[in-house]
Amino acid sequence: MSFIADIFRHSPEIALFLSLALGYWVGKFQFGKFQLGGVAGSLLAAVLISQFGVQIDNGIKAVLFALFIYAVGFESGPQFFRSLGRHSIREIIMAAVLAISGLVTVVVLAKVMGLDKGLAAGIAAGGLTQSAVIGTAGSAIEKLGLAADEAQRLQANVAIGYAVTYIFGSFGAIIVCVNFLPWFMKRGIRDDAVKAEAEMLRGARVYGVGEAPALPELVGRVYQIEAAAGKTVTEAEALGPGGTVTIERIKRDGKIIGIDAATTLQSGDLVLIVGRRTGVVGLEDRLGSEVAGGEGMELVVTTRDIVVQGKEFVDHTVAQILSASGELRHGIYVLAVTRGGSKQQLANDTVIKAGDIVTVHGVQEDLQRLATRVGPEIIPSDKTDFVFHGLGVALGLLIGLAVVRIGSIPLTLGSGGGALLSGLVFGWYRSRHMTLGNLPTSASTLLRDLGLAGFVAVVGLQSGQQAVSTILQSGLSIFVAGVIVTILPLIITMLVGRYVLRYDNVAVFAGALSGSRSANPAFGEILDKAGNSVPTTPFAITYALANVFLTLLGPLIVAFV
């Protein structure tokens, strides 16, 4: 055992990554419908490993959490700012209900169990996983005018209560938000997340990696000209029954020939038709028989996103653009228009705005011709813009250092709140300037997963040994009080959310509930279950409010206990 302790003492990072490996392995096991998950598993594994006396630097925890919360904010920035306003009143109420119910629970428990002010504040800090309560409660104790040794004893009790209850404070929030809430609502987080995403995308289907529709919207077919002999290319392109098609290749007498709008088709020509499936399929009667293809008829088509910047398109309706663009549109098929991360309905009276992203399909040459007049292409890349995101994280941490005082109560967003705010703003800015700030989905996923699980593992490694030893020395009373403080306010807030605020989407509800408790590990598990960013916006709103409301509990508990 001393050999293992020596290894961890010389290389504490081994303990960190071992906690992650064991935690995610344990988290895969399923007990009925309950599954621990990788984040909670990493926390438990870290507590066990901490018994070897692991010492790990606090800065590692801060860096990992900043990366996690910045990535979360960046992904949800556009949607977050669209959601602010009257629609966020439910989230404001949620955060307030949890803070008030948490305060009442702690004060009642302290009266019933005979807890002093320090232990009560520490249990609140750990059971509600709001570390800032330690500082605000400690400052309030200093101002009570007590003897120096008594003030030190109460402040030490704050740390003890926090250490004993923090582990279950994180774990219990996962149980309620990830497991109990879906059971209570009788629906799964993933199902409701998919439903909410479909509503945001206005019914558009989002395909996962390796997925593709069996009936693609845009197709290519080869026809041998018979009925359309003598027609020009322009005339033949207008024959599609479900919309205009494009002739991209003509093969005559075994050779590919050059084409333009006035080229006349001859009997026996092979033509490659590209267009929407409804227009391409069923052209035999109008063009000629469909054939399997032929050498030289292959063509590479591309789907690209283009940022609308051209003055001839900005602030014009779709109908005006279609009537004026003429030859520019030849061979170009518009699949979607996105504004601020939200799909726009392509009606004739839809007004195109600067910064809108139009998803187009066609031959690369046609797309380049379009981009020269419409705006720059967004070129897919697996490279991360570290200049943009490095500044984003640094600015967020700088914001987190700011402290505003209301009387003697210091209020601060902290590194987590600052990084979240910065991520939201930088994500919103990226949605308006898509040529900046590239962050591939895989990179963002790594930041979220490693950041959160690593942060939780460091917490377990730092606090686990002290928590276990304190429980063994003082009995289970403090721990049990922490369990009640963790669970009861969450249940009360959940009932208010369901029956008063009328939350009916489990993914959105879970995000709001975890944010109102600033329960980052629970939120990480919710994101993992959801498989998309739907829970992020309600979480971001309630999380920001919870950082303020819960921080205020420190002096209030000291005053009321």
Disulfide bonds with the S-S distance in Angstrom:
none
